[in-house]
Amino acid sequence: MHIVDRRLNPRGKSLENRQRFLRRAKSAVQQAVKRSLQSRNIRDVLDGGEITLPIDGLTEPGFRRGEGGISDQILPGNRAFVEGDIIPRPPGRSGGRPKEAGEGDGEDGFRFVLTREEFLDVFLDDLELPDLAKRRLTETEEESPVRAGYSVSGSPSNLAVGRTTRMAMMRRIALRRPRIQEMEALRREIEECEDDEKRGVLEAKLKALTEKSRRIPYIDPLDVRYRRFETEPKPVAKAVMFCLMDVSGSMSEHMKDLAKRFYLLLYLFLSQRYKKVEIVFIRHTDKAEEVDEETFFYGPATGGTLVSSALAAMRAIVAARFDPAEWNIYAAQASDGDNSYSDGTMTGQLLRHEILPLCQYFAYIEVGEEDSDSSVSRSPLWTLYEGIRSEQVPLSMRKVCQRNEIFPVFHELFQKRDAQSKVAP
């Protein structure tokens, strides 16, 4: 057998060597990617890019001659040394190659260009949807039987009577098995025949037909057919992520940019990591609506603020399309924390009694101005959610004011957790 690998290597590079290098320097590449993400735009994540790896992180284990010890070597002579001379050990050293100087320039870091797929794989390697309690989302599948034709063996309960009868009829016709009507007619003719010579011919013919009929059975084991079933895998772990975003007038362009960056990263993560996850985009002002991805990220709508409208819209969508008994439900909300004073009670009731009991996980991201101190400010929505979080519910809360905080917060919210671990506060 000959195998011809026609896969295209990256231009100017060896795919096999590239993959081997990424496996060997995985930890160094991960650290370099995290440093790179602090200063780049989320849109640039889709393009991969160049990262710098420290030389120390690329060393390989190997054998070499140790320093010190006694060793005998025979070297060719020259003008300074002749046969039998002993070369003195270099002063101040125990042998071996000279060491680098303590001052001066060192080696530059190793620059390596990652493709889009490699960059995303490294960044998303240790992220997952936390606490898939109902079922595991990874490649967990269940098998259900589906009809797949007929077979010549099987259990009696799967006997296909109709197909077996047709197969027997086809065989009898092909082998010209005498029909019962034909043999009965021949017997009546023999009984009515008075000519002995003709009677003998008819009896010989009847005997031949009887022998042929005996050799060709009415139903042969070769005719028997059974209904055949094959197991067809189908996904059983179904997850849906609700993305809720405040686009009201209190949200500045900087805040909206932070929220959009978080959801761009979330959408990228879910699309790359979990192919069987549905995503529902809900944006709200004083009223909420389900929109598509383009409208969610780039729509110009603005207005007042009623957070309860988004939670009510999520509740209605869950009731209409996502049975909590079959779906793992997750939600991520981004807001500046402002809400109508009269809407606080309704928001708290919806979140506590309607939304959180349905959710495996609810993440709240509060965005602020670039020059604000997130550790001091406490918004009405943050205060409300913090009181609910104390009840040991699957609710996590984080604040983001700077662009470079998006990635660490996202990583903290969706880092891999043990099955028994609780949601971090």
C-alpha positions as semicolon CSV with decimal commas, in nm:
position;residue;x (nm);y (nm);z (nm)
1;M;0,000;0,000;0,000
2;H;0,130;0,343;-0,094
3;I;0,018;0,657;0,089
4;V;0,065;0,993;-0,080
5;D;0,023;1,293;0,151
6;R;-0,097;1,584;-0,059
7;R;-0,175;1,818;0,228
8;L;-0,039;2,165;0,165
9;N;0,223;2,285;0,411
10;P;0,229;2,647;0,523
11;R;0,419;2,854;0,275
12;G;0,793;2,825;0,329
13;K;0,752;2,605;0,637
14;S;0,736;2,238;0,725
15;L;0,398;2,148;0,876
16;E;0,538;1,851;1,068
17;N;0,825;2,051;1,219
18;R;0,586;2,335;1,300
19;Q;0,348;2,109;1,488
20;R;0,637;1,945;1,673
21;F;0,768;2,285;1,780
22;L;0,425;2,397;1,906
23;R;0,392;2,082;2,115
24;R;0,741;2,119;2,262
25;A;0,713;2,490;2,338
26;K;0,345;2,484;2,438
27;S;0,386;2,658;2,774
28;A;0,613;2,926;2,629
29;V;0,371;2,987;2,342
30;Q;0,076;3,015;2,583
31;Q;0,256;3,278;2,790
32;A;0,354;3,470;2,477
33;V;-0,004;3,464;2,349
34;K;-0,137;3,598;2,680
35;R;0,118;3,882;2,672
36;S;0,027;3,958;2,313
37;L;-0,346;3,971;2,389
38;Q;-0,299;4,251;2,640
39;S;-0,212;4,501;2,367
40;R;-0,405;4,387;2,061
41;N;-0,753;4,446;1,933
42;I;-1,000;4,157;1,956
43;R;-1,052;4,174;1,582
44;D;-0,681;4,101;1,541
45;V;-0,729;3,767;1,716
46;L;-0,888;3,637;1,398
47;D;-0,565;3,706;1,208
48;G;-0,319;3,520;1,429
49;G;0,007;3,713;1,434
50;E;0,365;3,724;1,552
51;I;0,466;3,641;1,907
52;T;0,803;3,661;2,081
53;L;0,935;3,364;2,276
54;P;1,227;3,387;2,521
55;I;1,528;3,183;2,421
56;D;1,538;3,019;2,765
57;G;1,197;2,865;2,701
58;L;1,315;2,680;2,390
59;T;1,599;2,474;2,536
60;E;1,591;2,102;2,474
61;P;1,730;1,831;2,701
62;G;2,051;1,673;2,579
63;F;2,386;1,524;2,676
64;R;2,708;1,726;2,687
65;R;3,048;1,701;2,846
66;G;3,041;1,829;3,202
67;E;3,277;2,092;3,334
68;G;3,571;1,986;3,549
69;G;3,712;1,639;3,589
70;I;4,018;1,485;3,428
71;S;4,026;1,398;3,061
72;D;4,302;1,300;2,821
73;Q;4,298;1,430;2,465
74;I;4,544;1,394;2,180
75;L;4,573;1,707;1,963
76;P;4,786;1,778;1,655
77;G;5,096;1,988;1,719
78;N;5,171;2,339;1,593
79;R;5,445;2,602;1,627
80;A;5,373;2,654;1,999
81;F;5,325;2,294;2,103
82;V;5,498;1,975;1,999
83;E;5,440;1,609;2,068
84;G;5,428;1,530;2,439
85;D;5,347;1,883;2,563
86;I;5,068;1,924;2,819
87;I;4,830;2,216;2,769
88;P;4,760;2,397;3,099
89;R;4,404;2,448;3,213
90;P;4,270;2,801;3,138
91;P;4,300;3,019;3,451
92;G;3,988;3,097;3,654
93;R;3,779;2,822;3,504
94;S;3,717;2,457;3,569
95;G;3,719;2,370;3,202
96;G;3,469;2,361;2,925
97;R;3,369;2,641;2,691
98;P;3,398;3,005;2,800
99;K;3,099;3,156;2,973
100;E;2,917;3,465;2,849
101;A;3,016;3,800;2,989
102;G;2,810;3,956;3,265
103;E;2,764;4,277;3,071
104;G;2,657;4,359;2,718
105;D;2,376;4,258;2,489
106;G;2,210;3,918;2,508
107;E;2,022;3,716;2,250
108;D;1,698;3,851;2,114
109;G;1,375;3,664;2,175
110;F;1,266;3,413;1,915
111;R;0,992;3,550;1,691
112;F;0,731;3,304;1,570
113;V;0,424;3,369;1,353
114;L;0,106;3,182;1,448
115;T;-0,179;3,120;1,208
116;R;-0,536;3,213;1,305
117;E;-0,621;2,853;1,399
118;E;-0,302;2,808;1,603
119;F;-0,353;3,137;1,786
120;L;-0,711;3,052;1,878
121;D;-0,623;2,697;1,984
122;V;-0,357;2,827;2,222
123;F;-0,578;3,100;2,369
124;L;-0,886;2,880;2,410
125;D;-0,698;2,572;2,524
126;D;-0,785;2,603;2,893
127;L;-1,135;2,753;2,863
128;E;-1,470;2,580;2,874
129;L;-1,832;2,634;2,967
130;P;-1,834;2,567;3,342
131;D;-2,044;2,303;3,514
132;L;-2,223;2,119;3,238
133;A;-2,423;1,944;3,505
134;K;-2,695;1,777;3,300
135;R;-2,469;1,624;3,036
136;R;-2,115;1,660;2,911
137;L;-2,096;1,872;2,598
138;T;-1,768;1,740;2,462
139;E;-1,816;1,452;2,218
140;T;-2,085;1,286;2,429
141;E;-2,340;1,124;2,199
142;E;-2,618;0,871;2,233
143;E;-2,711;0,617;1,968
144;S;-3,060;0,552;1,840
145;P;-3,161;0,269;1,601
146;V;-3,259;0,362;1,246
147;R;-3,380;0,140;0,960
148;A;-3,097;0,031;0,731
149;G;-3,244;-0,219;0,486
150;Y;-3,251;-0,596;0,535
151;S;-3,013;-0,870;0,644
152;V;-3,003;-1,251;0,613
153;S;-2,970;-1,297;0,990
154;G;-3,142;-1,151;1,290
155;S;-3,385;-1,213;1,571
156;P;-3,732;-1,360;1,506
157;S;-3,894;-1,037;1,619
158;N;-3,730;-0,857;1,325
159;L;-3,847;-1,109;1,063
160;A;-3,958;-0,926;0,747
161;V;-4,245;-1,148;0,627
162;G;-4,323;-0,945;0,318
163;R;-3,964;-0,931;0,197
164;T;-3,914;-1,303;0,271
165;T;-4,223;-1,393;0,065
166;R;-4,106;-1,183;-0,228
167;M;-3,759;-1,339;-0,221
168;A;-3,910;-1,690;-0,219
169;M;-4,137;-1,607;-0,513
170;M;-3,847;-1,466;-0,714
171;R;-3,644;-1,783;-0,653
172;R;-3,933;-2,016;-0,747
173;I;-3,996;-1,827;-1,071
174;A;-3,627;-1,824;-1,160
175;L;-3,590;-2,201;-1,100
176;R;-3,925;-2,280;-1,270
177;R;-4,070;-2,464;-0,973
178;P;-4,392;-2,641;-1,072
179;R;-4,703;-2,466;-0,956
180;I;-4,953;-2,648;-0,738
181;Q;-5,235;-2,568;-0,983
182;E;-5,037;-2,727;-1,265
183;M;-4,983;-3,050;-1,071
184;E;-5,350;-3,068;-0,960
185;A;-5,463;-3,029;-1,319
186;L;-5,228;-3,310;-1,423
187;R;-5,372;-3,542;-1,155
188;R;-5,729;-3,479;-1,273
189;E;-5,622;-3,550;-1,628
190;I;-5,470;-3,882;-1,518
191;E;-5,790;-3,982;-1,339
192;E;-6,000;-3,907;-1,646
193;C;-5,759;-4,068;-1,894
194;E;-5,870;-4,413;-2,025
195;D;-5,573;-4,477;-2,255
196;D;-5,313;-4,679;-2,066
197;E;-5,023;-4,560;-2,280
198;K;-5,116;-4,195;-2,241
199;R;-5,181;-4,251;-1,869
200;G;-4,826;-4,384;-1,831
201;V;-4,680;-4,073;-1,998
202;L;-4,885;-3,844;-1,776
203;E;-4,787;-4,033;-1,462
204;A;-4,418;-4,008;-1,558
205;K;-4,459;-3,636;-1,611
206;L;-4,634;-3,596;-1,275
207;K;-4,357;-3,790;-1,105
208;A;-4,092;-3,562;-1,260
209;L;-4,280;-3,251;-1,153
210;T;-4,320;-3,387;-0,801
211;E;-3,947;-3,459;-0,776
212;K;-3,863;-3,110;-0,905
213;S;-4,107;-2,951;-0,662
214;R;-3,944;-3,145;-0,378
215;R;-3,597;-3,028;-0,480
216;I;-3,711;-2,663;-0,498
217;P;-3,878;-2,582;-0,162
218;Y;-4,155;-2,328;-0,136
219;I;-3,953;-2,121;0,115
220;D;-3,579;-2,174;0,146
221;P;-3,361;-2,049;0,433
222;L;-3,187;-1,835;0,171
223;D;-3,511;-1,643;0,122
224;V;-3,548;-1,534;0,482
225;R;-3,487;-1,163;0,543
226;Y;-3,477;-0,965;0,866
227;R;-3,523;-0,596;0,919
228;R;-3,181;-0,441;0,974
229;F;-3,113;-0,152;1,210
230;E;-2,804;0,061;1,254
231;T;-2,720;0,282;1,548
232;E;-2,697;0,645;1,447
233;P;-2,515;0,881;1,686
234;K;-2,689;1,203;1,774
235;P;-2,583;1,475;2,017
236;V;-2,748;1,471;2,355
237;A;-2,572;1,761;2,526
238;K;-2,736;2,080;2,409
239;A;-2,626;2,417;2,542
240;V;-2,754;2,766;2,468
241;M;-2,577;3,088;2,559
242;F;-2,785;3,403;2,603
243;C;-2,593;3,724;2,541
244;L;-2,764;4,023;2,706
245;M;-2,629;4,373;2,637
246;D;-2,740;4,717;2,750
247;V;-2,740;4,969;2,462
248;S;-2,927;5,247;2,646
249;G;-2,833;5,615;2,642
250;S;-2,634;5,584;2,967
251;M;-2,385;5,359;2,790
252;S;-2,099;5,566;2,647
253;E;-1,914;5,464;2,334
254;H;-1,626;5,337;2,545
255;M;-1,860;5,120;2,752
256;K;-2,031;4,985;2,443
257;D;-1,691;4,911;2,295
258;L;-1,594;4,712;2,606
259;A;-1,922;4,519;2,597
260;K;-1,890;4,448;2,227
261;R;-1,532;4,329;2,275
262;F;-1,642;4,092;2,550
263;Y;-1,918;3,945;2,334
264;L;-1,697;3,924;2,028
265;L;-1,456;3,719;2,236
266;L;-1,740;3,513;2,382
267;Y;-1,886;3,442;2,040
268;L;-1,543;3,352;1,907
269;F;-1,484;3,118;2,200
270;L;-1,818;2,941;2,168
271;S;-1,797;2,906;1,791
272;Q;-1,443;2,771;1,807
273;R;-1,476;2,547;2,111
274;Y;-1,832;2,416;2,106
275;K;-1,983;2,341;1,768
276;K;-2,314;2,231;1,921
277;V;-2,397;2,544;2,117
278;E;-2,671;2,783;2,014
279;I;-2,629;3,153;2,083
280;V;-2,915;3,397;2,139
281;F;-2,840;3,770;2,118
282;I;-3,068;4,003;2,319
283;R;-3,005;4,377;2,338
284;H;-3,218;4,611;2,544
285;T;-3,294;4,972;2,625
286;D;-3,631;5,024;2,791
287;K;-3,746;4,730;2,578
288;A;-3,563;4,417;2,471
289;E;-3,550;4,232;2,143
290;E;-3,377;3,928;2,003
291;V;-3,148;4,027;1,715
292;D;-2,893;3,869;1,488
293;E;-2,519;3,891;1,537
294;E;-2,467;4,189;1,305
295;T;-2,742;4,397;1,468
296;F;-2,628;4,297;1,816
297;F;-2,274;4,423;1,766
298;Y;-2,326;4,716;1,531
299;G;-2,692;4,827;1,559
300;P;-2,740;5,201;1,638
301;A;-3,040;5,167;1,874
302;T;-3,044;5,365;2,200
303;G;-3,295;5,473;2,464
304;G;-3,382;5,433;2,833
305;T;-3,288;5,149;3,067
306;L;-3,508;4,864;3,190
307;V;-3,298;4,559;3,269
308;S;-3,607;4,354;3,349
309;S;-3,708;4,371;2,982
310;A;-3,400;4,170;2,883
311;L;-3,458;3,910;3,155
312;A;-3,825;3,881;3,059
313;A;-3,730;3,834;2,693
314;M;-3,485;3,561;2,791
315;R;-3,752;3,388;2,999
316;A;-3,997;3,396;2,707
317;I;-3,741;3,257;2,462
318;V;-3,649;2,974;2,701
319;A;-4,016;2,883;2,743
320;A;-4,073;2,883;2,369
321;R;-3,762;2,709;2,237
322;F;-3,534;2,568;2,506
323;D;-3,671;2,310;2,748
324;P;-3,455;2,331;3,065
325;A;-3,483;1,953;3,101
326;E;-3,299;1,909;2,771
327;W;-3,086;2,221;2,739
328;N;-2,795;2,354;2,945
329;I;-2,874;2,725;2,969
330;Y;-2,604;2,990;3,016
331;A;-2,627;3,368;3,018
332;A;-2,377;3,653;3,003
333;Q;-2,490;4,010;3,066
334;A;-2,297;4,331;3,001
335;S;-2,418;4,664;3,140
336;D;-2,296;4,991;3,291
337;G;-2,494;4,912;3,606
338;D;-2,757;5,181;3,562
339;N;-3,123;5,087;3,584
340;S;-3,451;5,260;3,646
341;Y;-3,521;5,287;4,020
342;S;-3,871;5,152;3,975
343;D;-3,737;4,851;3,783
344;G;-3,507;4,721;4,057
345;T;-3,767;4,504;4,231
346;M;-3,886;4,346;3,907
347;T;-3,528;4,281;3,794
348;G;-3,439;4,112;4,123
349;Q;-3,748;3,892;4,120
350;L;-3,694;3,784;3,760
351;L;-3,328;3,704;3,816
352;R;-3,376;3,526;4,149
353;H;-3,693;3,328;4,078
354;E;-3,711;3,292;3,698
355;I;-3,365;3,309;3,541
356;L;-3,109;3,166;3,785
357;P;-3,310;2,847;3,858
358;L;-3,295;2,773;3,485
359;C;-2,928;2,857;3,435
360;Q;-2,618;2,648;3,481
361;Y;-2,417;2,971;3,489
362;F;-2,485;3,347;3,476
363;A;-2,198;3,591;3,420
364;Y;-2,244;3,965;3,475
365;I;-1,988;4,210;3,333
366;E;-2,015;4,570;3,446
367;V;-1,835;4,813;3,217
368;G;-1,717;5,157;3,326
369;E;-1,540;5,464;3,195
370;E;-1,171;5,435;3,119
371;D;-1,063;5,672;3,399
372;S;-1,306;5,540;3,663
373;D;-1,208;5,337;3,970
374;S;-1,404;5,013;3,952
375;S;-1,309;4,913;4,306
376;V;-1,487;5,217;4,458
377;S;-1,799;5,268;4,247
378;R;-2,108;5,062;4,324
379;S;-2,391;5,085;4,073
380;P;-2,756;5,003;4,155
381;L;-2,745;4,689;3,943
382;W;-2,418;4,573;4,100
383;T;-2,563;4,622;4,449
384;L;-2,877;4,428;4,353
385;Y;-2,684;4,140;4,196
386;E;-2,437;4,126;4,484
387;G;-2,724;4,067;4,726
388;I;-2,854;3,784;4,509
389;R;-2,507;3,633;4,472
390;S;-2,478;3,586;4,848
391;E;-2,751;3,322;4,823
392;Q;-2,509;3,069;4,668
393;V;-2,653;3,087;4,319
394;P;-2,463;3,029;3,991
395;L;-2,386;3,399;3,945
396;S;-2,043;3,552;3,881
397;M;-1,973;3,926;3,863
398;R;-1,674;4,122;3,732
399;K;-1,599;4,486;3,651
400;V;-1,410;4,605;3,344
401;C;-1,291;4,959;3,271
402;Q;-0,986;4,911;3,049
403;R;-0,955;4,727;2,723
404;N;-0,665;4,521;2,850
405;E;-0,889;4,388;3,131
406;I;-1,126;4,212;2,891
407;F;-0,911;3,906;2,833
408;P;-0,814;3,837;3,197
409;V;-1,175;3,877;3,310
410;F;-1,303;3,655;3,032
411;H;-1,042;3,393;3,112
412;E;-1,132;3,408;3,482
413;L;-1,504;3,367;3,416
414;F;-1,472;3,073;3,179
415;Q;-1,167;2,889;3,308
416;K;-1,193;2,514;3,350
417;R;-1,329;2,403;3,684
418;D;-1,366;2,071;3,857
419;A;-1,709;1,911;3,840
420;Q;-1,763;1,961;4,213
421;S;-1,631;2,317;4,235
422;K;-1,872;2,603;4,286
423;V;-1,890;2,917;4,081
424;A;-1,633;3,170;4,190
425;P;-1,781;3,482;4,352
